Amino acid sequence: MGLTIQTVSPHIGAEVIGADLQQPVGDNLFRELHQAWVDADGLLIIRDQVLKPEQQIAFSRRFGELASAAENPVIEKYSLPGHPEIFRVSNKKKDDEPLGREDAGTYWHADGTWQTFPSKASILYAIEIPRVGGNTMFADLYQAWETLSPTMKRLLEGLQAVHAMANAGDTSYGREFAGKGDAVAAKSATHPLVITHPDSGRKALFVNRGYTAHIVGMTKAESDALLGFLFQHSTAPELVYRHSWRAHDLVIWDNRCTAHYAIPDYKAVGDRYLHRTSVKGDRPMQ
Ligand SMILES: [Fe+2]
């Protein structure tokens, strides 16, 4: 079976046509998909897949060990019963109980960069999608690095930044975590501001507004000013692909070279229900 790979924007994202993930994915097909993912700056879209939770989990495991939603005190209650690897994202309710996390990721962030080993990949599968709205934006952090001036690059190389879950304090995620006390305060990690991606060998600007709290060795004013610029620069429209979801889309993104923003504009139009798996990181960023 030959795959067709079509880019979806000039820099970030590609759609794969001709893959059937209901079937077990053999080594050759996986290698091809993985290379397409790396070549598309860490964003791959595979449409028209009809996947049971077991099939999504089996495919996701090809990328590495999966995180369990049960390990995270805020998202635990949104895990799919019987499948702790699946985190449910939804505005829907059943008997007054949310069927998933409603406002997941409604700000620029990359998943889990507050961990010592940042998440390798997130894999999101759409089951129910409104007719319009509820898009997700993806920013290309390789391009964010490559479009800086040589002078700015020299300033940033070698710097480290603290990523903290508590930094998402002005989001619903942060507010929910605020009630969890020390369990959350401890969830932070220090990473280089500029990383070399282990698969592509390319440099990426490793910052996101959601979790990057401050630059080590700078005053708060210096760090806030510089990070403010980097957040704006890294999410400029030229670096962003906006995905308009259809039911049965599977989207795979790399949290080490992309950031994303889920747009919560759809609730007057319809409902949204998606299943996410997360592939754990296996190394520190460098
Ligand atoms: Fe996210």
Boltz pocket constraint, residues with backbone or C-beta under 6 A from the ligand:
constraints:
  - pocket:
      binder: B
      contacts: [[A, 104], [A, 105], [A, 109], [A, 110], [A, 111], [A, 260]]
      max_distance: 6.0
